[in-house]
Amino acid sequence: MTPDRLRAALEGVPDPDWLETALRRVAAEPGTVARSFPAAARRCGRHDLPGAPGWTADEAARALLLAALPADQAAGQAEEVYRHGDAAEKRAVLKALPLLPIGTAGVSLLHDAIRTNDTRLVAAALGPYARHLAADAWRQAVLKCVFIGVPLAAVADLDDRADAELAAMLAALAAERHAAGRQLPADATALLDRLTIREA
């Protein structure tokens, strides 16, 4: 996803003038993002965006606000609005991270989200920016998805990053569940099957 695609998907929001004004203000006065961020849902709506699958209008508007920040302010302001935001605002920050010129500065936000049991936050944390997670942390996050019911389709680059160690972790979990008369979710079983074939 790119800022241009998000902007195009937001055509027809209830208050486009507010968004354009907010974007200009944030670029000139980065601290104003703290006021604009919570207002985005009220001004732009919370509906799904057909032009940006997987995004809602408020998430897209919030991502654009963060992308409008000066590069040297992006990491600090993103962390600020995440720390003070509600679940929807936190999710928007996580989804915006790949759009920001911040390198690995947002990884601590991923760790925070993955520690929660909020399935939507965990899913957002495992989007494209999760490429910055260390391999061991990423594997644990994938396992957490299996535990709390986050569909593995939410995990970016899953097949590229999955390895023998993740396969061993999934196999151990499958054996544990089998002993308790339970099964892994279908998507986790399918991943384990693919890894078993690949590693054979």
C-alpha positions as CSV (number, residue, x, y, z in Angstrom):
1,M,0.0,0.0,0.0
2,T,1.2,3.5,-0.8
3,P,0.1,7.0,0.4
4,D,-1.1,7.7,-3.2
5,R,-3.4,4.6,-3.2
6,L,-4.8,5.5,0.2
7,R,-5.4,9.1,-0.8
8,A,-7.2,7.8,-4.0
9,A,-9.3,5.4,-1.9
10,L,-10.4,8.2,0.4
11,E,-12.0,10.2,-2.4
12,G,-15.6,10.9,-1.3
13,V,-15.0,10.8,2.4
14,P,-17.5,12.9,4.4
15,D,-15.1,15.8,5.0
16,P,-12.3,15.9,2.4
17,D,-11.5,19.6,3.2
18,W,-10.7,18.7,6.8
19,L,-8.3,15.9,5.7
20,E,-6.4,18.2,3.3
21,T,-6.2,20.9,5.9
22,A,-5.0,18.5,8.6
23,L,-2.4,17.0,6.2
24,R,-0.9,20.5,5.5
25,R,-1.0,21.5,9.2
26,V,0.7,18.3,10.3
27,A,3.5,18.8,7.7
28,A,4.1,22.4,9.0
29,E,3.4,21.7,12.7
30,P,4.1,18.1,13.5
31,G,2.7,18.3,17.0
32,T,-0.8,18.9,15.7
33,V,-1.0,15.2,14.7
34,A,-2.0,14.4,18.2
35,R,-5.2,16.5,17.7
36,S,-5.9,15.3,14.2
37,F,-5.4,11.6,14.8
38,P,-8.4,11.0,17.1
39,A,-10.6,13.2,14.9
40,A,-10.0,11.2,11.8
41,A,-12.8,8.7,12.4
42,R,-15.4,11.3,13.0
43,R,-14.3,13.4,10.0
44,C,-13.6,10.6,7.5
45,G,-15.7,7.7,8.7
46,R,-14.9,4.1,9.7
47,H,-16.2,2.3,6.6
48,D,-14.1,-0.2,4.6
49,L,-12.4,1.2,1.6
50,P,-13.0,-0.8,-1.6
51,G,-10.0,0.9,-3.2
52,A,-7.7,-0.2,-0.3
53,P,-8.7,-3.7,0.7
54,G,-8.1,-4.4,4.4
55,W,-8.2,-0.7,5.3
56,T,-10.9,1.5,6.8
57,A,-11.3,5.2,6.1
58,D,-10.1,6.3,9.5
59,E,-7.0,4.0,9.3
60,A,-6.2,5.4,5.8
61,A,-6.6,9.0,7.0
62,R,-4.5,8.4,10.0
63,A,-1.8,6.7,7.9
64,L,-1.7,9.7,5.6
65,L,-1.4,12.0,8.6
66,L,1.7,10.1,9.8
67,A,3.1,10.0,6.2
68,A,2.7,13.8,6.0
69,L,5.1,14.3,9.0
70,P,8.6,15.6,8.3
71,A,10.9,12.6,8.2
72,D,12.8,13.5,11.3
73,Q,9.5,13.7,13.3
74,A,7.8,10.6,12.0
75,A,9.1,8.0,14.5
76,G,8.6,10.1,17.6
77,Q,5.1,11.3,16.6
78,A,4.0,7.8,15.6
79,E,5.1,6.4,19.0
80,E,3.3,9.3,20.7
81,V,-0.1,8.7,19.1
82,Y,0.3,5.0,19.5
83,R,1.0,5.2,23.2
84,H,-2.0,7.5,23.8
85,G,-4.4,6.0,21.3
86,D,-7.3,3.7,21.6
87,A,-7.2,0.3,19.9
88,A,-8.3,1.7,16.5
89,E,-5.6,4.4,16.6
90,K,-2.9,1.9,17.6
91,R,-4.0,-0.3,14.7
92,A,-3.7,2.6,12.3
93,V,-0.2,3.4,13.5
94,L,0.9,-0.3,13.0
95,K,-0.5,-0.3,9.5
96,A,1.1,3.0,8.7
97,L,4.7,1.9,9.8
98,P,5.7,0.6,6.4
99,L,4.9,3.9,4.8
100,L,7.2,5.9,7.1
101,P,10.9,6.6,6.7
102,I,11.8,5.3,10.1
103,G,13.9,2.2,9.6
104,T,13.6,0.0,12.7
105,A,12.5,2.7,15.0
106,G,8.9,1.3,15.2
107,V,9.8,-2.2,16.2
108,S,9.1,-1.5,19.9
109,L,5.5,-0.8,18.9
110,L,5.2,-4.2,17.2
111,H,6.5,-5.9,20.4
112,D,3.9,-4.0,22.4
113,A,1.1,-5.0,20.1
114,I,2.1,-8.6,20.0
115,R,2.1,-8.8,23.8
116,T,-1.7,-8.0,23.8
117,N,-4.5,-10.5,23.2
118,D,-6.2,-8.1,20.8
119,T,-6.4,-10.2,17.6
120,R,-6.7,-7.1,15.4
121,L,-3.6,-5.5,16.9
122,V,-1.6,-8.6,16.6
123,A,-2.7,-9.0,13.0
124,A,-1.7,-5.4,12.2
125,A,1.7,-5.9,13.9
126,L,2.5,-8.8,11.5
127,G,1.9,-6.8,8.4
128,P,4.8,-5.7,6.0
129,Y,6.7,-3.8,8.7
130,A,7.2,-7.0,10.6
131,R,10.1,-7.7,8.3
132,H,12.1,-5.7,10.9
133,L,11.3,-8.2,13.7
134,A,14.2,-10.5,14.6
135,A,13.6,-14.1,13.5
136,D,13.0,-15.5,17.0
137,A,10.5,-12.7,17.9
138,W,8.7,-13.2,14.5
139,R,8.4,-17.0,15.1
140,Q,6.9,-16.4,18.5
141,A,4.5,-13.9,17.0
142,V,3.4,-16.5,14.4
143,L,2.8,-19.0,17.2
144,K,0.8,-16.5,19.1
145,C,-1.4,-16.0,16.1
146,V,-2.1,-19.8,16.2
147,F,-2.9,-19.6,19.9
148,I,-5.3,-16.6,19.8
149,G,-7.0,-17.3,16.5
150,V,-5.4,-14.7,14.2
151,P,-5.6,-16.1,10.6
152,L,-2.1,-16.7,9.3
153,A,-3.1,-15.0,6.1
154,A,-2.5,-11.8,8.1
155,V,1.2,-12.6,8.4
156,A,3.2,-10.8,5.7
157,D,5.9,-12.9,4.0
158,L,4.8,-16.0,5.9
159,D,6.1,-18.6,3.5
160,D,9.3,-16.7,2.8
161,R,10.3,-16.4,6.4
162,A,8.9,-19.7,7.8
163,D,11.8,-22.0,8.5
164,A,12.7,-25.4,10.1
165,E,12.6,-23.9,13.6
166,L,9.1,-22.6,13.1
167,A,8.1,-26.0,11.8
168,A,9.5,-27.6,14.9
169,M,7.6,-25.2,17.1
170,L,4.3,-25.9,15.2
171,A,4.9,-29.7,15.3
172,A,5.4,-29.5,19.1
173,L,2.2,-27.5,19.5
174,A,0.4,-30.0,17.2
175,A,1.5,-32.9,19.3
176,E,0.5,-31.1,22.5
177,R,-2.9,-30.4,21.2
178,H,-3.3,-33.9,19.8
179,A,-2.6,-35.3,23.3
180,A,-5.4,-33.1,24.6
181,G,-7.8,-34.2,21.9
182,R,-7.6,-30.9,20.0
183,Q,-6.2,-29.9,16.6
184,L,-4.3,-27.0,15.2
185,P,-6.3,-24.5,13.1
186,A,-6.5,-25.5,9.4
187,D,-4.2,-22.8,8.3
188,A,-1.5,-23.7,10.8
189,T,-1.8,-27.4,9.8
190,A,-1.4,-26.4,6.1
191,L,1.7,-24.3,7.0
192,L,3.2,-27.2,8.9
193,D,2.5,-29.5,6.0
194,R,4.2,-27.1,3.6
195,L,7.2,-26.7,5.8
196,T,7.5,-30.5,6.4
197,I,7.6,-31.1,2.7
198,R,10.1,-28.2,2.1
199,E,12.4,-29.3,4.9
200,A,12.3,-33.0,3.9
